[in-house]
Amino acid sequence: MMSVLKGKKVLLGITGGIAAYKTAYLVRLFIKAGADVKVVMTPAAKEFITPLTLSTLSKNEVFSSFTDEEDENAKWNNHVELGLWADFLLIAPATANTLSKMAAGNSDNFLLATYLSAKCPVFFAPAMDLDMYRHPSTKNSLHTLAGFGNIVIPPGSGELASGLYGEGRMAEPEEIIEFIEDYFSKNLPLKGKNFLITAGPTYEAIDPVRFIGNHSSGKMGYELAEAAARLGARVHLISGPTHLSTENPNIILVRVTSTHEMYEAVHSNFKAADVCIAAAAVADYKPKTVAGEKIKKSDQTLNIELTKTEDILASLGAEKKDQILIGFALETNNEVENARNKLKRKNLDFIVLNSLRDKGAGFKSDTNKVSIIYPDSQKDFDLKTKEEVAKDILKEIIDLLNA
Ligand code: CTP
């Protein structure tokens, strides 16, 4: 099962407590989950575990001071940049001393300065002796930090380094990981939402061996499905023939071939959907009759009579109740006007316009340049990878869901 920590930028702050020895394993667990880890240590933490251990495991430089003391040409380590880089800051172990300094706004070491400049969520895992943990001063620090929005990962009970038994032992690395995973999966913006997405081309049979199709790769639809699932959605992905597949457990992939099959698969999932995105390049016409046997070449010319396929998206627009419905348009002239007409005709919330005039945009490429057209406004985006375009589109959808 893929971890929500995959791709997350983790800033781990280590302070000077005996539990610091456990952070080597903690870094390993973050790396195994697919996160990118940078470590900041207080000077006292280096008494308990070496920076070399942590830089080897994290595959990144370890920071512990504003400059590198052993290098006279040392550069200034930028705590603001590190704070902005991180998706979250985790301080583990967090000693009573560091907690009190965090609460007071003290910045007499690099970790504290980084903490003060970080804008991301901050977790901390207290680790100290029983009586220190119980002291009203420590309780005050915890209370103040909670008021800042910082999140405590509660310590466990057990044997402490002092030989005493009680509360104050740092949560185990596995528990810390589980706590943070839980936090991020509960707070995903599309948690509990059902998405229905179409992707790829459709093929219309001419005879048992031939078909009418198009060059759509399906990439845009698959990227949308992955991005929605990463943000917590459950996705039904109805895909025409493509070479793509997905491993994501939150995506149910339904493979179809013809427009009619896509129509059926989409309609059987539409009622339960909160959001539906039609990214498929559906065939507009199909042969009026499909030959039962392979058509022989005999005459100089061959006419195949075509008839319209179902317009899947328009049929959804006619049926829609509370669903957010989104389509794509590919236009070569009067682009915005045509797209907006399509938006109205198909009863959409917005339509994503691909312009064929833009180099690098379109069918088979990995990049796309789109405009998002609303009934009364539009947003133009730069040329980006389809993965990034998917994120832009989902951001608009999240705004609509929260509106
Ligand atoms: N669409 C669909 N079913 C069809 C045709 C299109 O669901 N039979 C969806 C596509 O997935 C896309 C949008 O409708 O989201 C595209 O609209 P369409 O009317 O096909 O526009 P174009 O393909 O741009 O063609 P035209 O301008 O000729 O209508």
Residues whose N, C-alpha, C, O or C-beta is under 5 A from the ligand:
A	BS01	CTP	A278 A279 A280 A281 V282 A283 T309 E310 D311 I312 L313 G327 F328 A329 L330
